[in-house]
Amino acid sequence: MKKKDILFGKNSIVEALKNGMNIDTIWISQTARDVGEIMQLAKASEVPIKKVPIQKIDYLIFPFYKPHEITHQGVVAILNEYDYAKLDDIYNFLIGEGKQPFFVFLDRITDVGNFGAIARSAVCFDVDAIIIPNKNSVSVNAQANKSSAGALAHIPICRVDNVWETIDYLIQCGFQLAGATEKGQMTIDQLDLSLPTLLVLGNENTGISLPVQKMLNHQIKIPMNTERFDSLNVSVAAGILFHQAYEARKGK
């Protein structure tokens, strides 16, 4: 068993079942309460349920997480391997629907809490897909699912082996590349968001890597009071940028 194979918490598991996440088995402790919806959804999806002692769930979870960091609520789901989406499939589908894609690329973001929060905001503000690198990056796992409140089941996540080939592919498809940086001179709503757009968000500590910065068409900023702080947490910045882009895209 690996950390990425476990999903815990009632709300996360309900959302996973509603959205067809690939679940092998659900374990419910013999003392868990208010699990009727999970049992009903699991039955409808033909997902097996096992009633187990609470200690068995603890033994499963706590080699990977510290007890004070999580609350599993007596319910865990054993996942089959996450099925990452294919970027070209998402792009071709959106173009076929007559839509201009709005994708987000997470450049070396490593904190799963930030990843989950970004995914939740992305779903709320109609981001079409999130792209992550295969190396030096977060991945879809139980903790990310938990922090996203189930949002990762609502948005395609594309994991790519070669960042440069992926960015070049999107450039060839007519995408503009916009990155949130301290050097930004314009806001995201000043972009022409009727064009296919890739928004790049950088690492929590070092921001967007220099090679990726050199490929950007636009460097954007979030207007803010910088007297005490000159930057935001990446998930907070993502939420603001997604909302601004959402309003601008609706207007156009």
C-alpha positions in Angstrom: 0.0 0.0 0.0 1.2 3.5 -0.9 0.2 6.9 0.4 -1.3 7.9 -2.9 -3.6 4.8 -2.8 -5.6 6.0 0.2 -8.5 8.5 0.3 -9.9 9.4 3.7 -12.8 11.5 5.2 -16.5 11.3 4.5 -16.9 14.4 2.3 -13.9 13.4 0.1 -15.2 9.9 -0.4 -18.7 11.0 -1.1 -17.4 13.4 -3.9 -15.2 10.6 -5.2 -18.1 8.2 -5.5 -20.4 10.8 -7.1 -17.8 11.6 -9.7 -16.8 8.0 -10.6 -13.3 8.0 -9.1 -11.7 4.6 -9.5 -12.2 3.1 -6.0 -11.3 -0.5 -5.2 -12.8 -0.9 -1.7 -14.1 1.3 1.1 -13.4 0.5 4.7 -15.8 1.8 7.3 -15.1 1.4 11.0 -17.6 -0.4 13.1 -18.1 2.8 15.2 -18.4 5.3 12.3 -21.6 7.4 12.2 -23.5 9.1 9.4 -22.2 6.9 6.6 -25.5 6.1 5.0 -24.8 8.3 1.9 -21.4 6.6 1.4 -23.0 3.2 1.7 -25.8 4.1 -0.7 -23.4 5.6 -3.3 -21.0 2.7 -3.0 -23.8 0.2 -3.6 -24.9 2.1 -6.7 -21.3 2.1 -8.0 -20.7 -1.5 -7.1 -17.8 -0.6 -4.8 -17.3 -3.2 -2.0 -17.6 -2.1 1.6 -15.8 -3.7 4.5 -16.8 -3.1 8.1 -13.5 -3.1 10.1 -12.3 -2.2 13.6 -11.2 1.4 14.0 -7.7 0.1 14.8 -7.3 -1.4 11.3 -8.0 2.0 9.7 -5.5 3.6 12.1 -2.9 1.0 11.1 -3.5 1.7 7.4 -3.4 5.5 7.7 -0.8 6.4 10.3 2.3 5.0 8.7 1.8 7.8 6.1 0.3 10.7 8.2 0.8 11.9 11.7 -2.4 11.4 13.9 -2.6 15.2 14.7 -2.5 16.1 11.0 -5.6 14.4 9.7 -9.1 13.2 10.8 -10.1 10.1 8.8 -13.6 10.0 10.5 -13.5 6.2 10.5 -13.8 5.9 6.7 -11.1 5.3 4.1 -11.2 4.3 0.4 -8.6 2.2 -1.2 -8.0 3.7 -4.7 -6.9 2.1 -7.9 -4.2 4.1 -9.6 -5.2 7.6 -10.5 -6.1 8.0 -14.2 -4.4 11.2 -15.3 -6.0 12.9 -18.3 -4.3 13.3 -21.7 -3.7 16.9 -22.6 -4.3 16.6 -26.3 -7.6 14.8 -25.6 -8.8 17.7 -23.4 -7.6 20.3 -25.9 -9.3 18.6 -28.9 -12.5 18.1 -27.0 -12.7 21.8 -26.0 -12.0 23.0 -29.5 -14.6 20.6 -30.8 -17.1 22.2 -28.5 -16.2 25.6 -29.8 -14.5 26.7 -26.6 -11.1 28.4 -26.1 -9.2 26.5 -23.4 -8.0 28.0 -20.2 -5.3 25.8 -18.7 -3.1 26.1 -15.6 0.4 24.9 -15.3 1.9 24.3 -11.8 5.6 24.8 -12.1 7.3 22.7 -9.4 4.6 23.2 -6.8 5.2 20.7 -4.1 2.8 21.3 -1.3 -0.3 19.1 -1.5 -2.3 21.5 0.6 -1.7 24.2 -2.0 -2.5 21.8 -4.8 -5.8 20.9 -3.3 -6.8 24.5 -2.6 -5.8 25.4 -6.2 -7.9 22.6 -7.6 -10.9 23.7 -5.6 -10.6 27.3 -6.9 -10.0 26.0 -10.4 -13.3 24.1 -10.3 -15.2 27.1 -8.9 -13.9 29.4 -11.7 -14.1 27.1 -14.7 -10.5 26.3 -15.3 -10.5 23.6 -18.0 -7.4 21.5 -16.8 -4.5 21.6 -14.5 -1.1 20.5 -15.8 1.7 19.2 -13.5 5.2 17.9 -14.2 6.0 14.3 -13.6 9.1 15.2 -11.5 9.7 17.7 -8.6 5.9 18.2 -8.3 2.8 17.3 -6.4 0.7 14.4 -7.5 -2.9 13.4 -6.9 -3.0 11.6 -3.6 -5.3 11.2 -0.6 -4.1 14.3 1.2 -4.5 16.4 -2.0 -8.0 15.0 -2.4 -8.8 15.8 1.2 -7.6 19.4 1.0 -9.4 19.9 -2.3 -12.7 18.8 -0.6 -13.2 16.4 -3.5 -12.6 19.0 -6.2 -9.9 16.9 -7.8 -12.7 14.6 -9.0 -14.2 17.5 -11.0 -11.3 18.7 -13.1 -8.9 16.9 -15.5 -5.3 16.7 -14.1 -2.6 16.1 -16.8 0.8 14.9 -15.7 3.5 15.4 -18.3 7.0 13.9 -18.6 8.6 16.7 -20.7 7.6 20.3 -19.7 9.3 21.9 -22.7 7.6 19.7 -25.3 4.3 20.3 -23.6 4.7 24.1 -23.6 5.9 24.0 -27.2 2.9 21.9 -28.1 0.6 24.5 -26.6 2.4 27.3 -28.3 1.9 25.5 -31.6 -1.8 25.3 -30.8 -2.0 29.0 -30.4 -1.8 29.4 -26.7 -0.6 32.6 -25.0 1.5 32.0 -21.9 0.9 34.2 -18.9 2.8 33.8 -15.6 2.2 35.4 -12.2 5.5 37.1 -11.3 6.8 40.0 -9.2 7.9 41.7 -12.5 4.3 41.7 -13.8 3.1 44.9 -15.4 -0.4 44.0 -16.2 -3.4 42.2 -14.7 -4.9 39.0 -16.0 -8.1 40.7 -17.0 -6.1 42.9 -19.4 -5.2 39.9 -21.5 -7.2 38.8 -24.5 -8.8 35.8 -22.9 -10.7 35.0 -26.0 -7.4 33.3 -27.0 -6.3 29.9 -25.7 -4.5 30.7 -22.5 -2.0 28.8 -20.2 -1.6 30.4 -16.8 1.6 29.5 -15.1 2.0 29.4 -11.3 5.4 28.9 -9.7 7.0 27.2 -6.8 6.0 28.3 -3.3 9.5 29.6 -2.5 11.2 30.5 -5.8 8.3 31.2 -8.1 8.4 30.4 -11.8 11.6 28.8 -13.0 13.8 31.0 -15.2 13.5 28.7 -18.4 9.7 28.8 -18.1 9.8 32.6 -17.5 11.6 33.1 -20.8 8.8 31.4 -22.7 6.1 33.6 -21.3 4.2 36.1 -23.5 3.0 38.0 -20.5 4.0 38.5 -16.9 1.0 39.4 -14.8 0.5 40.8 -11.3 -2.1 41.0 -8.6 -2.6 44.6 -7.5 -2.1 44.7 -3.7 -0.8 46.7 -0.7 2.9 45.9 -0.5 3.8 47.9 2.5 4.0 44.8 4.7 4.0 41.9 2.3 5.0 41.7 -1.3 3.6 38.3 -2.2 0.8 35.9 -1.5 0.6 32.2 -0.9 0.4 30.5 -4.3 -3.1 29.0 -3.6 -4.4 32.4 -2.5 -2.9 34.0 -5.6 -4.4 31.3 -7.8 -7.9 31.9 -6.4 -7.7 35.6 -7.1 -6.3 35.1 -10.6 -8.9 32.4 -11.5 -11.7 34.7 -10.3 -10.4 37.7 -12.3 -10.0 35.5 -15.4 -13.5 34.0 -14.9 -15.1 37.4 -14.7 -13.2 38.6 -17.8 -14.0 35.5 -19.8 -17.7 35.8 -18.9 -17.6 39.4 -20.1 -16.2 38.4 -23.4 
